Amino acid sequence: MRWADNDVYGHVNNTVYYQWFDDAVNGWLIRAGILDVDAGDHIGLVVATSCDYFAPLAFPGEVAIGLAVERLGRTSATYRLGVFVPGADEPSAQGRFTHVYVDRVGRRPAPLSDAWRTKLATVS
Protein backbone atom coordinates (compact mmCIF):
# COMPACT_ATOMS: atom_id res chain seq x y z
CA MET A 1 0.00 0.00 0.00
CA ARG A 2 1.03 3.59 -0.55
CA TRP A 3 0.61 6.62 1.70
CA ALA A 4 -1.72 8.20 -0.88
CA ASP A 5 -4.01 5.13 -0.84
CA ASN A 6 -5.53 6.16 2.50
CA ASP A 7 -8.46 8.54 2.38
CA VAL A 8 -9.67 11.07 4.93
CA TYR A 9 -11.36 8.26 6.88
CA GLY A 10 -8.03 6.56 7.53
CA HIS A 11 -8.42 3.50 5.32
CA VAL A 12 -7.63 2.53 1.74
CA ASN A 13 -10.12 4.28 -0.55
CA ASN A 14 -12.43 2.04 -2.58
CA THR A 15 -11.05 3.33 -5.90
CA VAL A 16 -7.62 1.91 -5.06
CA TYR A 17 -9.00 -1.64 -5.10
CA TYR A 18 -9.96 -1.18 -8.75
CA GLN A 19 -6.41 -0.04 -9.53
CA TRP A 20 -5.12 -3.21 -7.85
CA PHE A 21 -7.52 -5.31 -9.95
CA ASP A 22 -6.42 -3.63 -13.18
CA ASP A 23 -2.74 -4.08 -12.27
CA ALA A 24 -3.24 -7.74 -11.30
CA VAL A 25 -5.11 -8.73 -14.45
CA ASN A 26 -2.99 -6.85 -16.97
CA GLY A 27 0.25 -7.66 -15.17
CA TRP A 28 -0.58 -11.36 -15.31
CA LEU A 29 -1.50 -11.17 -19.02
CA ILE A 30 1.81 -9.44 -19.81
CA ARG A 31 3.88 -11.88 -17.72
CA ALA A 32 2.06 -14.81 -19.38
CA GLY A 33 3.22 -13.46 -22.74
CA ILE A 34 -0.22 -13.04 -24.27
CA LEU A 35 -0.79 -9.29 -23.91
CA ASP A 36 1.45 -6.98 -25.89
CA VAL A 37 0.32 -3.49 -24.86
CA ASP A 38 2.34 -1.81 -27.61
CA ALA A 39 1.64 -3.92 -30.69
CA GLY A 40 -0.64 -6.87 -29.92
CA ASP A 41 -3.74 -7.60 -31.97
CA HIS A 42 -6.06 -7.65 -28.94
CA ILE A 43 -6.65 -5.11 -26.21
CA GLY A 44 -8.98 -5.55 -23.27
CA LEU A 45 -11.71 -3.03 -22.54
CA VAL A 46 -13.24 -3.15 -19.08
CA VAL A 47 -17.01 -3.54 -19.33
CA ALA A 48 -17.88 -4.46 -15.73
CA THR A 49 -16.33 -4.36 -12.28
CA SER A 50 -17.54 -4.98 -8.77
CA CYS A 51 -16.07 -5.23 -5.31
CA ASP A 52 -17.30 -6.45 -1.94
CA TYR A 53 -15.40 -5.20 1.10
CA PHE A 54 -15.04 -7.32 4.21
CA ALA A 55 -12.34 -5.64 6.32
CA PRO A 56 -10.68 -2.23 6.08
CA LEU A 57 -7.06 -1.86 5.04
CA ALA A 58 -4.72 1.03 5.79
CA PHE A 59 -1.22 2.24 5.07
CA PRO A 60 1.31 1.05 6.09
CA GLY A 61 0.75 -2.50 5.03
CA GLU A 62 0.98 -4.95 2.20
CA VAL A 63 -1.59 -6.77 0.13
CA ALA A 64 -1.51 -9.78 -2.13
CA ILE A 65 -4.03 -10.08 -4.96
CA GLY A 66 -5.33 -13.53 -5.85
CA LEU A 67 -6.50 -14.01 -9.44
CA ALA A 68 -8.71 -16.59 -11.13
CA VAL A 69 -10.60 -16.75 -14.40
CA GLU A 70 -14.23 -17.15 -13.44
CA ARG A 71 -15.70 -17.22 -16.94
CA LEU A 72 -14.09 -17.46 -20.35
CA GLY A 73 -16.26 -16.36 -23.25
CA ARG A 74 -15.63 -16.17 -26.97
CA THR A 75 -14.36 -12.57 -26.79
CA SER A 76 -14.30 -11.92 -23.05
CA ALA A 77 -12.97 -13.05 -19.71
CA THR A 78 -14.33 -12.42 -16.24
CA TYR A 79 -11.73 -12.48 -13.50
CA ARG A 80 -12.32 -13.09 -9.80
CA LEU A 81 -9.89 -11.31 -7.51
CA GLY A 82 -9.21 -11.53 -3.80
CA VAL A 83 -7.40 -8.88 -1.77
CA PHE A 84 -5.46 -10.51 1.04
CA VAL A 85 -3.27 -9.26 3.83
CA PRO A 86 -0.25 -11.60 3.69
CA GLY A 87 -0.83 -14.54 6.00
CA ALA A 88 -4.62 -14.04 6.23
CA ASP A 89 -6.94 -16.95 5.44
CA GLU A 90 -9.85 -14.75 4.40
CA PRO A 91 -9.82 -11.89 1.89
CA SER A 92 -10.28 -8.28 2.95
CA ALA A 93 -12.17 -7.74 -0.31
CA GLN A 94 -13.32 -9.71 -3.33
CA GLY A 95 -13.87 -8.34 -6.80
CA ARG A 96 -14.86 -9.17 -10.36
CA PHE A 97 -13.40 -7.60 -13.45
CA THR A 98 -14.60 -8.29 -17.01
CA HIS A 99 -12.62 -7.54 -20.14
CA VAL A 100 -14.06 -7.69 -23.63
CA TYR A 101 -11.16 -8.22 -26.00
CA VAL A 102 -11.27 -6.15 -29.15
CA ASP A 103 -9.06 -5.68 -32.16
CA ARG A 104 -6.68 -2.79 -31.66
CA VAL A 105 -7.64 -0.86 -34.80
CA GLY A 106 -11.41 -1.23 -35.17
CA ARG A 107 -12.21 -1.70 -31.47
CA ARG A 108 -14.70 -4.43 -32.30
CA PRO A 109 -14.97 -7.64 -30.23
CA ALA A 110 -12.47 -10.21 -31.47
CA PRO A 111 -12.42 -13.94 -30.67
CA LEU A 112 -9.67 -15.01 -28.31
CA SER A 113 -6.97 -17.10 -29.96
CA ASP A 114 -6.14 -20.63 -28.88
CA ALA A 115 -2.96 -19.30 -27.24
CA TRP A 116 -4.99 -16.87 -25.11
CA ARG A 117 -7.55 -19.52 -24.23
CA THR A 118 -4.89 -22.04 -23.22
CA LYS A 119 -3.11 -19.57 -20.93
CA LEU A 120 -6.32 -18.21 -19.42
CA ALA A 121 -7.50 -21.74 -18.67
CA THR A 122 -4.52 -22.16 -16.33
CA VAL A 123 -5.71 -19.39 -13.98
CA SER A 124 -8.21 -21.02 -11.68
Secondary structure, 3 states (H helix, E strand, C coil): CCHHHECCCCCECHHHHHHHHHHHHHHHHHHCCCCCCCCCCEEEEEEEEEEEECCCCCCCCCCEEEEEEEEECCCEEEEEEEEECCCCCCCCEEEEEEEEEEECCCCCECCCCHHHHHHHCCCC
